C-alpha cells in the first residue's frame, strides 16, 4: 500500500530503493528462447534489470518460468516491490522485485462479460492497476462483430476485473502505449489518430483529440512524466517508395510531447534518433533524476534528453542469460505524488502550463516567475527532494535569487490560492 505520508516534496524520488537497485535501473521481463536443430522448442521468462549506463541485463534471482507474455501491458508497484504482467493462458502474474519469485498467479475474470485486459498501467495516486477491458460481441441488428472498450481496474491477487466505464468508450486502440496522469486521475490511450483521455473516477471519456501529426507519421511509445506533467513519446515518420506506395523506403523517430487538450505535438529532436525505429514490446520509461526518456530498438537501449530531444546515451543490450528484454518499467517516475483532483472534484483542475513562465531558464543567478493566477507558495526542490528555497509571495510574480544553488536540475513547485499546484523544472548553470 502507498504510505499516506508520501510527500510531493519527494517528487523526484529517492536515489536508491529497498532492494539495492539505483534510480538508473529499469525493470522488465528477460525472455530466453530455446531451439533444437534451429526449431523453436520453448521459452522461459524471468524478472530482470537493465543498467542504463552500460546496457547490461541482470537477472533477479534464479527462478525462471515457462510461459509466454502478453505485450499489451506491464506494471511496477514501487510500494510493495512487485512487477505484474499477463502471461499465456490469460493469467496475471506477480513477481517480486527483490527475489524474482512468482508470488501470485490468478486467472483473469470479468464478472460482467468475458474480456481481455489490455494497455494496463499502475497508478501511483491510489496504488491501483488500470487498463482497458476489451471484448467483441455480435450485433444481430447490424449482423457484424462490434468491439467494446471500457476503462477498468483489476485485482492482481484474484484476477477480477471491475469495469468503471458505464458504456463502451471505443471500439479499439493502437499499440502505441498508454499513460496515467496520477495528479488528475486521467487515463490516456491512442486510437492511432486520436489521443483519448478517460476520467478514472467515472470511466467516461474526458477528451478525444485528433493528434496533429505530419503526413505518414505516428505518435508511439508514449508515457507520462510526473516531473513536468507532460506526455512524451516517439514521433515516427515513414517514407514510401515513389514507384510502389506500399513499400517503405525508410523511417525516422524523434522524441516529442503532446498537449492532450489540443492534440498539438512538439517535436523535440532536431534529427532522427538511433536506428530510426523502436521495439514495440520493450516499452518506454522516464528517469526523473536525469530527465531522460529510454526506449529500446531490440538490440540497443537509447536514452534521450527531455530538455532538447537529443540522444544522450546509446548502449548495446548485453545479457547474462537471456535473449530479449521486454516491457521495461522504471521505479522512480511518479513514485511520490499526491492526487490533485479527488473524486468529488467538479472537473479537471490542471493548471494551463502556458499561463506560467519561468525565465531565464537555464539561469546562473536569478529566475522570474510570472503567472496569470495568484501564487500562494513557491518551493524549490533539489533532486534529492530537499527544499532549497521557500516563499509565500501572494502575488502573480516573484523574482528569486539562485546564486547560492549548485549547478544542476531543480523542481519548482508552485501553489495557488485555489489549492491547485503545478511543477516546473529549472536548470542552474
C-alpha positions in Angstrom: 0.0 0.0 0.0 1.1 3.5 -0.7 2.1 5.3 2.5 -0.2 8.2 3.4 2.7 10.4 4.2 4.2 10.4 0.7 5.0 14.0 0.0 5.0 15.9 -3.2 8.3 17.3 -2.0 9.9 14.0 -2.9 8.6 14.1 -6.5 11.9 13.1 -7.9 12.1 10.0 -5.7 14.8 8.6 -3.5 18.1 7.7 -5.2 18.1 4.1 -4.0 15.4 1.5 -3.4 15.0 -1.2 -0.8 16.4 -4.0 -2.8 19.6 -2.2 -3.6 18.8 -1.1 -7.2 19.6 2.5 -8.1 17.4 5.0 -9.8 19.1 4.5 -13.2 17.8 0.9 -13.3 14.9 -0.2 -15.4 13.0 -3.4 -14.7 11.5 -5.8 -17.2 10.9 -9.3 -18.4 14.0 -11.3 -19.5 12.9 -13.8 -22.2 15.0 -16.7 -23.3 14.1 -18.9 -26.3 15.4 -22.4 -26.8 16.0 -24.2 -30.1 16.8 -27.7 -31.3 18.1 -28.0 -34.9 17.0 -24.4 -35.5 13.5 -25.3 -34.4 11.9 -23.3 -31.6 11.2 -25.6 -28.6 10.3 -23.5 -25.7 10.7 -20.2 -23.9 11.2 -19.0 -20.3 10.7 -15.7 -18.7 12.0 -14.1 -15.5 12.3 -10.6 -13.9 15.5 -8.6 -14.5 17.0 -5.2 -14.7 18.9 -3.3 -17.3 21.5 -0.8 -16.4 21.1 2.5 -18.3 24.8 3.3 -18.1 26.1 0.2 -19.9 23.0 -1.7 -21.2 23.8 -4.8 -19.2 20.8 -7.0 -18.3 21.0 -8.7 -14.9 18.6 -11.5 -13.8 17.0 -11.2 -10.4 17.1 -14.5 -8.5 17.4 -17.9 -10.0 13.7 -18.6 -10.8 12.5 -18.9 -14.4 9.0 -19.6 -15.6 7.9 -21.3 -18.8 5.2 -19.2 -20.3 4.5 -16.6 -23.0 3.8 -12.9 -22.3 1.1 -10.5 -23.4 2.8 -7.4 -24.8 -0.1 -5.0 -24.1 0.9 -4.0 -20.6 3.0 -4.4 -17.5 3.1 -2.7 -14.2 5.6 -2.0 -11.5 4.3 -1.3 -8.0 7.1 0.5 -6.1 5.3 0.4 -2.8 5.3 -3.4 -2.4 8.2 -4.1 -4.8 6.3 -6.1 -7.3 6.2 -6.4 -11.1 2.9 -7.6 -12.8 2.4 -8.9 -16.3 -0.1 -11.1 -18.1 1.2 -14.5 -19.2 0.0 -17.2 -21.5 -3.4 -18.7 -20.7 -4.9 -15.4 -19.5 -3.2 -15.4 -16.1 -2.0 -12.3 -14.3 1.4 -12.9 -12.7 3.1 -11.1 -9.9 6.9 -11.3 -9.5 8.9 -9.9 -6.5 11.4 -7.3 -7.5 13.8 -8.5 -4.8 13.8 -12.3 -5.2 12.4 -12.6 -8.7 10.0 -15.3 -7.5 6.4 -15.7 -8.7 4.4 -14.8 -5.6 0.9 -14.8 -7.2 -0.8 -16.1 -10.3 -4.5 -15.7 -11.0 -6.8 -16.3 -13.9 -8.3 -13.1 -15.3 -12.0 -12.9 -15.0 -14.7 -10.3 -15.6 -18.0 -10.9 -13.8 -19.8 -8.6 -16.3 -18.7 -10.4 -19.5 -15.7 -12.3 -20.9 -13.0 -9.7 -21.5 -9.3 -9.2 -22.2 -7.4 -6.7 -20.0 -5.0 -4.6 -22.1 -2.9 -1.5 -22.1 -2.6 -1.5 -18.3 -0.6 0.8 -16.1 -0.1 1.1 -12.3 -1.4 4.4 -10.9 0.8 5.8 -8.1 -2.0 8.0 -7.0 -4.1 5.2 -5.5 -1.9 2.1 -5.9 -4.3 0.5 -8.4 -3.8 -1.1 -11.8 -6.0 0.4 -14.6 -6.4 -0.8 -18.2 -8.9 -1.5 -20.9 -11.5 -4.3 -20.7 -11.7 -5.3 -24.4 -14.2 -7.6 -25.9 -16.2 -8.3 -29.1 -19.9 -9.0 -29.4 -22.2 -9.9 -32.2 -24.7 -7.2 -33.2 -27.7 -9.1 -34.6 -29.1 -5.8 -36.0 -26.0 -4.9 -38.0 -25.0 -8.6 -38.5 -21.4 -7.8 -37.6 -19.0 -8.2 -34.7 -18.6 -5.0 -32.7 -15.7 -4.1 -30.5 -16.1 -2.6 -27.0 -13.6 -0.9 -24.8 -14.2 0.0 -21.1 -11.9 1.6 -18.6 -11.4 -1.0 -15.8 -9.2 -1.9 -12.9 -8.0 -5.3 -11.8 -7.3 -7.0 -8.5 -3.9 -8.6 -9.1 -4.5 -11.2 -6.3 -7.8 -12.6 -7.5 -7.6 -11.5 -11.2 -11.1 -10.0 -11.0 -11.8 -7.1 -13.4 -14.0 -4.3 -12.2 -15.5 -2.2 -15.0 -15.5 1.6 -14.4 -17.0 2.9 -17.7 -20.8 2.6 -17.7 -20.7 2.3 -21.5 -18.1 1.5 -24.2 -15.6 4.3 -24.8 -14.4 3.0 -28.1 -14.0 0.0 -30.4 -10.3 -0.4 -30.4 -6.9 1.0 -29.6 -3.5 1.3 -31.2 -0.4 -0.4 -29.8 1.1 2.9 -29.1 1.2 2.7 -25.4 -0.9 4.1 -22.5 -0.3 6.6 -19.8 -1.8 7.8 -16.5 -1.8 11.3 -15.1 -2.0 10.4 -11.4 -2.4 14.0 -10.3 -5.7 14.5 -12.3 -6.6 10.7 -12.4 -6.9 10.7 -16.2 -6.0 7.6 -18.3 -4.8 8.1 -21.9 -4.7 5.8 -24.8 -4.4 6.2 -28.6 -6.6 5.1 -31.4 -3.8 5.8 -33.9 -5.3 9.1 -35.0 -6.7 10.5 -31.7 -5.5 10.7 -28.1 -8.3 9.7 -25.8 -8.4 10.8 -22.1 -10.7 8.9 -19.7 -11.8 10.1 -16.3 -10.6 7.4 -14.0 -13.4 8.0 -11.5 -16.4 7.9 -13.8 -14.9 5.9 -16.7 -16.3 8.5 -19.2 -14.3 10.0 -22.0 -12.8 13.3 -20.8 -11.1 14.2 -24.1 -10.9 12.8 -27.6 -8.4 14.9 -29.5 -7.1 14.4 -33.1 -3.3 14.3 -32.9 -1.7 17.0 -35.1 0.9 14.9 -37.0 2.8 15.3 -40.2 1.6 13.0 -43.1 2.6 9.3 -42.7 3.5 9.9 -39.1 2.6 8.3 -35.8 2.9 9.1 -32.0 4.1 5.9 -30.4 5.5 4.5 -27.2 4.2 7.4 -25.1 4.4 7.7 -21.3 3.7 10.3 -18.6 6.4 12.3 -16.8 5.4 13.3 -13.2 8.2 15.9 -13.0 6.8 18.2 -15.6 3.3 16.7 -16.1 3.9 16.0 -19.8 3.2 13.2 -22.2 6.3 12.1 -24.1 6.6 9.7 -26.9 8.3 8.9 -30.3 7.2 10.7 -33.4 7.7 8.1 -36.1 7.6 9.0 -39.8 7.5 6.6 -42.7 8.8 7.4 -46.2 7.3 5.4 -49.1 8.8 4.2 -52.4 7.9 6.6 -55.2 7.1 3.7 -57.5 5.3 1.4 -55.1 3.4 3.5 -52.4 3.0 0.4 -50.2 6.8 -0.1 -49.8 8.5 1.8 -47.0 12.0 3.0 -48.0 13.0 4.5 -44.7 11.7 5.9 -41.4 12.7 8.3 -38.7 12.0 8.6 -35.0 12.2 11.7 -32.9 11.2 12.5 -29.3 8.1 14.6 -29.0 5.5 15.6 -26.5 1.8 16.0 -26.9 -0.7 18.5 -25.5 -3.7 16.3 -24.6 -6.0 19.2 -24.7 -5.2 20.4 -28.2 -3.5 17.4 -29.7 -0.6 19.6 -30.7 2.7 17.6 -30.9 6.0 19.3 -30.3 9.0 17.5 -31.8 12.0 18.0 -29.5 14.6 16.1 -31.5 16.4 18.1 -34.3 17.4 14.9 -36.0 16.3 11.3 -36.2 17.3 9.1 -33.2 19.4 6.0 -33.5 18.0 3.1 -35.5 15.1 5.0 -36.9 12.7 2.7 -35.1 11.9 1.1 -31.8 10.9 -2.3 -30.3 7.1 -2.4 -29.8 7.3 -4.8 -26.9 10.1 -3.1 -25.0 8.1 -0.2 -23.7 9.2 3.3 -22.7 10.4 4.7 -19.4 11.3 8.1 -17.9 14.1 8.6 -15.4 13.1 11.7 -13.5 16.5 12.1 -11.9 18.4 12.7 -15.1 15.3 13.8 -17.2 15.8 11.0 -19.7 13.4 9.1 -21.9 14.5 5.5 -22.6 13.4 3.2 -25.4 14.8 0.1 -26.9 15.5 -0.9 -30.5 15.7 -4.5 -29.5 19.5 -4.6 -29.6 20.2 -1.1 -28.2 19.0 0.9 -25.2 18.6 4.6 -26.2 18.4 7.5 -23.8 17.0 10.8 -25.0 17.1 14.1 -23.1 13.7 15.5 -22.2 15.1 19.0 -22.4 16.1 19.1 -26.1 15.3 15.7 -27.5 18.9 14.9 -28.2 20.3 11.4 -27.8 22.5 11.3 -24.7 23.2 7.6 -24.4 23.4 4.5 -26.6 24.3 1.1 -25.1 24.3 -2.3 -26.7 22.0 -4.6 -24.7 24.0 -7.4 -23.2 22.6 -10.4 -21.3 23.9 -12.5 -18.5 21.4 -15.2 -19.6 18.7 -14.1 -22.0 17.7 -13.1 -25.5 15.1 -10.3 -25.1 14.3 -7.6 -22.6 10.6 -6.8 -22.7 8.1 -4.4 -21.1 10.6 -2.3 -19.2 9.3 -0.1 -16.4 11.1 2.3 -14.1 11.0 2.7 -10.3 11.2 6.4 -9.6 8.8 8.2 -12.0 5.6 9.3 -10.2 6.6 7.3 -7.1 5.8 10.0 -4.6 2.8 12.1 -5.7 -0.4 13.4 -4.3 -3.7 13.3 -6.2 -4.8 16.8 -7.0 -8.3 16.0 -8.4 -10.4 14.0 -6.0 -13.5 12.0 -6.8 -15.8 14.8 -5.7 -14.0 17.5 -7.7 -16.1 19.4 -10.1 -13.8 18.9 -13.1 -10.2 18.6 -14.3 -8.2 21.3 -12.5 -4.9 21.0 -14.1 -3.0 24.3 -14.5 -2.5 25.5 -18.0 1.3 25.3 -18.2 1.3 28.1 -20.8 0.0 30.5 -18.3 3.1 30.2 -16.1 6.5 31.3 -17.2 9.9 31.0 -15.6 12.7 33.0 -17.2 15.5 32.9 -17.8 15.8 29.1 -17.8 18.6 28.0 -17.7 19.9 30.7 -15.4 23.0 31.3 -13.3 21.7 34.0 -11.0 18.0 34.7 -10.9 14.7 33.4 -12.1 11.5 35.3 -12.6 8.2 33.5 -12.2 5.1 35.1 -13.7 1.6 33.6 -13.5 -1.9 34.6 -14.6 -3.2 33.3 -11.2 -2.3 34.3 -7.7 0.6 32.3 -6.3 0.4 31.4 -2.6 3.5 29.3 -2.2 6.8 28.6 -4.1 9.0 25.7 -3.1 12.2 24.8 -4.9 13.4 21.2 -4.5 16.8 19.5 -5.2 16.9 16.2 -7.0 17.3 14.6 -3.5 13.9 16.0 -2.5 15.3 18.7 -0.2 13.7 22.2 -0.1 16.4 24.7 -1.1 14.1 27.7 -1.2 10.6 28.5 0.0 8.5 31.6 0.0 4.8 32.9 0.1 4.6 35.7 -2.5 0.8 36.1 -2.5 1.3 37.7 -5.9 1.2 36.8 -9.6 5.0 37.1 -9.9 8.2 36.6 -8.0 12.0 37.1 -8.5 14.2 34.5 -6.9 17.9 34.6 -6.5 19.6 31.2 -7.2 23.2 32.4 -6.8 23.7 30.0 -3.8 22.5 26.9 -5.6 24.8 24.3 -7.1 24.7 23.7 -10.8 22.1 21.2 -11.9 18.4 20.4 -12.1 15.8 21.7 -9.7 12.0 21.4 -9.4 9.9 24.5 -8.7 6.6 23.7 -7.1 4.0 26.5 -7.5 0.9 26.5 -5.4 -2.1 28.7 -6.0 -4.8 30.3 -3.8 -7.5 27.9 -5.0 -5.5 24.9 -3.9 -4.2 23.8 -7.3 -0.5 23.3 -7.9 2.0 22.6 -10.6 5.7 21.8 -11.1 8.3 23.3 -13.4 11.9 22.2 -13.9 14.8 24.7 -14.0 18.5 24.4 -14.6 21.1 26.3 -12.6 24.1 27.0 -14.8 
